Amino acid sequence: MAYVDVRVFAHATEDEEKVLAAARTVLPLELVENIVFEKTGLTGHHGNAITLFEARVKDKKAALMVFERFAAGLSVLDKEELGKDIAQHLEKGNLYLRLDKQSAFLGKLRFSSVDPVHVRFHFQKSKPEEVVEVCRRFGLLP
C-alpha cells in the first residue's frame, strides 16, 4: 500500500462537521487526530456552495492500517458485491471505492454511489491481479 486518498463533498445544506465525521469513519481511531483534511470551496452547477474535504494518508504503515480498517468494517454482502465487479474499481494500481456518507456518519462502512465518501487506495503493485490478491489476503474480497 503506497497511500490512501479520502475525499468528500459537503453541500450547503449539510453540516460540515458531520460530513467530516463521516469521512473519518474510514480511518482507524488511532489515526483520526493525525489526518488533516484540506478544505476547498467550490460552486455547484446552480451556484450553490459546496465544500470539498480531501486527505491523503502517505505513511505506508498508516495507509495499511486504513486498508485493514476498511476490510474489517465492510459486510460480507458488500465484499461479495465488490468481488463481482472488482474490475470496474481498478485502474493503474488504484482501487476506487465509494461509501454511503450517511451510513459512514453512523459508523458503518457500506458501498453507495449516491453522494458518497470517495476512497482511493493506491498500491505499489499496478497489475489488477496483484491488487486483487492483496485485497483477498487482507479480507476485502471473499
C-alpha positions, 0 to 999 in steps of 0.5 A, a space after each residue: 500500500 503506497 497511500 490512501 486518498 479520502 475525499 468528500 463533498 459537503 453541500 450547503 445544506 449539510 453540516 460540515 462537521 458531520 460530513 467530516 465525521 463521516 469521512 473519518 469513519 474510514 480511518 482507524 481511531 488511532 489515526 483520526 487526530 493525525 489526518 488533516 483534511 484540506 478544505 476547498 470551496 467550490 460552486 455547484 452547477 446552480 451556484 450553490 456552495 459546496 465544500 470539498 474535504 480531501 486527505 491523503 494518508 502517505 505513511 505506508 504503515 498508516 495507509 495499511 492500517 486504513 486498508 485493514 480498517 476498511 476490510 474489517 468494517 465492510 459486510 460480507 454482502 458488500 465484499 461479495 458485491 465488490 468481488 463481482 465487479 472488482 474490475 470496474 474499481 481498478 485502474 493503474 494500481 488504484 482501487 476506487 471505492 465509494 461509501 454511503 456518507 450517511 451510513 459512514 456518519 453512523 459508523 458503518 462502512 457500506 458501498 453507495 454511489 449516491 453522494 458518497 465518501 470517495 476512497 482511493 487506495 493506491 498500491 505499489 503493485 499496478 497489475 489488477 491481479 496483484 491488487 486483487 490478491 492483496 485485497 483477498 489476503 487482507 479480507 476485502 474480497 471473499 
